[in-house]
Amino acid sequence: MTKILLLSDTHSHIDDAILKYARRADEIWHAGDIGTLEITDSLAKLKPLRAVYGNIDDAVIQQEFPLNQRFFCEGVDVLMTHIGGYPPKYNSRTRAEIKKNTPKLFICGHSHILKVMWDQPLGVLHMNPGACGKHGFHHVRTMLRFTIDGEDIKDLEVIELGKR
């Protein structure tokens, strides 16, 4: 059983509220728009980190993290990118990847809108944790926490960190 903290769109912001939840996770996944490597360095000191770069991330971050991460967590095939859309409105790059090699869990950020939804025709669970940073149009800072147990994704929890 693996406890995941999923966050996105930190935009160079990290605080004790984020770190408190990071300490309770087994792994931390960051879906892009990191801002500075200080963010990922802080998280990686606490727990194993997987991350992708986003559209605000500079060349230094792009050398450290990929555009896409494709990996297994226990028995769950995961595809994570920053800009991907959502069911059924995936962007063209993401749609091609999902249809060619369908993951069980598709994660993206970018929109600053927390969204979890099931893509019934493809059998894909989509997650966007919203934004936990203070830059953007979102009003409430959010993250997601869930557990992967074998092939099961369960115990999904929305974490609200207060107003930005």
C-alpha positions in Angstrom: 0.0 0.0 0.0 1.4 3.4 -1.1 0.1 6.7 0.2 0.4 9.4 -2.5 0.4 13.2 -2.1 -0.5 14.8 -5.5 0.2 18.5 -6.0 0.6 20.9 -8.9 1.2 24.5 -9.8 3.3 25.5 -6.8 4.7 28.4 -8.8 7.7 28.7 -6.5 5.6 28.6 -3.3 6.0 26.0 -0.5 4.9 26.4 3.1 4.4 24.4 6.3 0.9 23.3 5.3 2.2 21.6 2.1 5.2 20.1 4.0 2.9 18.7 6.7 1.0 16.6 4.2 4.2 15.7 2.4 5.6 14.2 5.5 2.6 11.9 5.9 2.9 10.5 2.3 5.0 7.6 1.0 5.5 9.3 -2.3 5.0 12.8 -3.6 3.9 13.5 -7.2 4.1 17.0 -8.7 2.2 17.6 -11.9 4.2 20.7 -13.1 4.6 24.4 -12.8 7.1 23.9 -10.1 8.7 27.4 -10.3 12.1 26.7 -8.7 14.2 23.6 -7.9 14.0 24.7 -4.2 10.4 23.4 -4.3 11.3 19.9 -5.5 14.5 19.8 -3.4 12.4 20.5 -0.3 9.9 17.8 -1.2 12.5 15.2 -2.2 14.3 15.6 1.2 11.1 14.3 2.8 9.9 11.5 0.5 10.5 10.0 -3.0 9.4 12.5 -5.6 8.1 12.1 -9.1 7.6 15.3 -11.1 7.1 16.8 -14.6 7.8 20.2 -15.8 5.1 22.7 -16.7 4.8 25.7 -19.0 6.3 28.2 -16.5 9.3 26.0 -15.7 12.6 27.2 -17.1 15.4 25.2 -18.8 17.0 24.2 -15.5 13.8 22.5 -14.3 13.2 21.0 -17.8 16.6 19.4 -17.6 15.8 17.9 -14.2 12.3 16.7 -14.9 10.6 15.3 -18.1 7.5 16.6 -20.0 5.8 13.2 -19.3 6.3 10.6 -16.6 5.0 7.1 -17.3 5.4 4.6 -14.5 3.8 1.9 -12.4 3.0 2.4 -8.7 2.3 -1.0 -7.4 -0.2 -2.4 -10.0 -1.4 1.0 -11.4 -0.1 2.3 -14.7 0.3 6.1 -14.4 0.7 8.8 -17.0 1.5 12.2 -15.6 2.0 15.5 -17.6 1.3 19.1 -16.9 -1.0 20.1 -19.8 -3.2 17.3 -20.8 -6.9 18.3 -20.8 -9.6 16.0 -19.3 -12.0 13.4 -20.5 -13.1 13.6 -23.2 -11.3 16.8 -24.1 -7.7 15.7 -23.9 -5.3 17.8 -25.9 -4.0 16.1 -29.1 -0.6 15.0 -27.7 -2.2 13.4 -24.7 -5.1 11.9 -26.5 -2.8 10.1 -28.9 -0.7 8.7 -26.0 -3.8 7.6 -24.0 -5.4 5.9 -26.9 -2.1 4.2 -28.0 -1.2 2.9 -24.6 -4.0 3.5 -22.1 -3.0 4.1 -18.5 -5.2 3.3 -15.5 -4.5 6.8 -14.0 -3.9 10.0 -16.0 -2.7 13.0 -14.0 -2.2 16.6 -15.1 -2.2 20.1 -13.7 -2.2 23.5 -15.4 -5.8 24.5 -15.1 -5.7 25.3 -11.4 -9.0 23.6 -11.2 -9.3 20.5 -9.0 -11.0 17.8 -11.0 -11.3 14.0 -10.6 -13.3 12.2 -13.1 -13.7 8.8 -14.7 -13.3 8.3 -18.5 -15.7 5.4 -18.9 -15.1 4.6 -22.5 -11.3 4.3 -22.0 -11.3 3.1 -18.4 -9.0 5.8 -17.2 -9.2 7.7 -13.9 -8.3 11.4 -14.4 -6.9 13.5 -11.6 -6.0 17.2 -11.5 -5.1 18.4 -8.0 -5.8 22.0 -8.7 -3.1 24.5 -7.5 -1.3 24.6 -4.1 0.7 27.8 -4.9 -0.4 31.3 -4.5 -0.1 32.5 -8.1 -3.1 32.2 -10.4 -6.8 32.7 -10.6 -7.8 29.9 -8.2 -9.3 31.0 -4.9 -8.5 28.0 -2.7 -5.2 26.2 -2.7 -5.7 22.4 -3.1 -3.9 19.1 -3.3 -5.1 15.4 -3.5 -4.2 12.5 -1.3 -5.0 8.9 -2.1 -3.7 5.3 -1.6 -2.7 2.8 -4.2 -3.1 -0.7 -3.0 -2.1 -3.3 -5.6 -4.3 -2.4 -8.6 -6.8 -0.3 -6.5 -6.9 3.5 -6.2 -8.7 4.3 -3.0 -9.1 6.7 0.0 -9.2 9.8 -2.2 -9.2 13.0 -0.2 -9.3 16.6 -1.3 -6.9 18.8 0.8 -7.8 22.5 1.0 -5.0 24.7 2.2 -7.0 27.9 2.5 -7.2 31.0 0.3 -4.3 31.9 -1.9 
